[in-house]
Amino acid sequence: MIEVRQLSRRFGQVQALDDVSFRVSAGEVAGFLGPNGAGKSTCMKILTGSLAPGGGKVRIGDVDVAADPVAAQRLTGFMPEHVPLYPENTVLEFLRFVAALKGVARRDVRAHLDRIVQRCHLEEVTGRLIGHLSKGFRQRVGLAQALVGDPPVLILDEPTSGLDPHQIVEIRELVRGLRGETTVLLSSHILVEVSQVCDRVVILDRGRVVAERAGHDLATDDDLGTVVLTWDGNREEVARSLAEVAGDDAVTLTAEGAEVVIAGNPVEIKPRLVESVVRAGGKLQGLEERGPTLEDLFLRLTGAMPEPDPGDGRMTPRKDAP
């Protein structure tokens, strides 16, 4: 459904994209992963026809984006990192405006928008001004406008940027629900978050594709981290409550509190651990995350992880690092 072949783009002396090629199959949720400045947003702007490529080809379905950008845009819903919303409109006014722009038939607009509002959990704010909404609700409105018109392809640029852990989980579940019916390309610099949502991940670094992985392969047993908690309250009751979240084998009591081994996304799991302490009557005193960071994982996946120098024990970059 999305095909990118030998895509390049230069800004002055900066090579933003360099011979980028990948495919996203129909109904697949694909992640576009890389650090800030890797070229993700540039590639997405080219995919949506808002930026011309310097070289290479991009197709959405059977449409060459450079040859017919308007036809390609009809097939694509786009949520940029900073969604251009009209703060003086209510949510429903804005979505009606987008429906008119996308050519949704008047007789179908009400039912169509009702379905999208329900899917994005916007029912309680349809009559509120967008300028008065929280960041989480504005992100949901941004996703809703991308869904208007039922485009077969959805391109999302950092959809969880700036959100709190609960809002991240909500957006993630929305995207996960699109699998099989919509082709999704989701950009992020958050490794573990992408592993929870995407079937496959394309990893960019300095404008080049450096790896492609199945989403579930991003986090392995070697990437287990530990959360250390301390609290005032009954130690055994709190430990049992923590085990309900992380599992019996993951919780170890210490002299000060407990160590909890986590295998999933720490952004999601840490709030649940805090809630479990409070639920068991404990008063949380401290929380510390230990173990591999997202940066460590990215360095390992791209082959840039430093290795020990056998001569003096200091760390030196890998010779095959990009």
ABEGO torsion letter per residue (X at the ends): XBBBBGBBBBBEABBABBGBBBBBBBGBBBBBBEBBGAGAAAAAAAAAGABBBABEBBBBEABBAAABAAAAAAABBBBBABBBBBAABBAAAAAAAAAAAAGBBAAAAAAAAAAAAAAAGAAAAAABBAAABBAAAAAAAAAAAAABGGBABBBBBGAABGBBAAAAAAAAAAAAAABGABBBBBBBABAAAAAAABABBBBBBGGBBABBBBAAAABBAAABBBBBBBBBEBAAAAAAAAAAAAEAAABBBBAABBBBBBABBAAAAAAAAAAAAAAAGBBBABBBBBEBBAAAAAAAAAGABBBBBAAAGBBBBBAABX
